Amino acid sequence: MSESTKWVIEDPEEEEIFWPSEELKKKAWVSDESIYEEADKDPVAFWAKLAREGLDWYKEWDEPYKEELPYFKWAIGGKLNACYNCVDRHIKTWRRNKVAIIGVREPIDEPPKVLTYYDLYREVNKFANVLKSLGIKRGDRVSIYLPMIPEAQIAMLACARIGAPHSVVFSAFSAESLNDRIIDAGSKALVTCDG
């Protein structure tokens, strides 16, 4: 690591801020400058408001933010399911039959695999049930060793659905490196493919 590498901003006043270009701003989701002002004025309230409006919570947090250097905690005591927020809530809306994932195949001259939110919902539920049938339950860790294919996202979402933390391992790692990561994560299962 070089001497110039900084892991902690020692003096935020001295840090250089890189603002987006005008071209990028025109394409951005946020076009109203007052949103920046609101975020700058009270960042915790701003992000808490977005989390309330943009996510479905099973239980809202007790405390929105807590800073205990070097750690920063958000939504303390809150409960949500990432799979529900990424998939389920969309099948109840006009997005049900809209494209959720486009999987580009290799070789690239093969047609892409296209999944709507409803297709994704069905595939995630099927795979969540496969994991459960193998004895994987909430809190069990799962390692995922797949290339960048839709099944990788399906596996991640299925783990989230059943409350099994997952560890994605880069698919080009050696068997020894994969073994080390499975042991380090304490995984009870490995999701992989044969091609």
Secondary structure, DSSP 8 states (H G I E B T S, - for coil): --TT--SS-S-GGGS------HHHHHHSS---HHHHHHHHH-HHHHHHHHHHHHS--SB--SEEEEEETTEEEEEET-B--HHIIIIIHHHTSGGGGSEEEEE--SSTTS--EEEEHHHHHHHHHHHHHHHHHTT--TT-EEEEE--SSHHHHHHHHHHHHHT--EEE--TTS-HHHHHHHHHHHTEEEEEE---
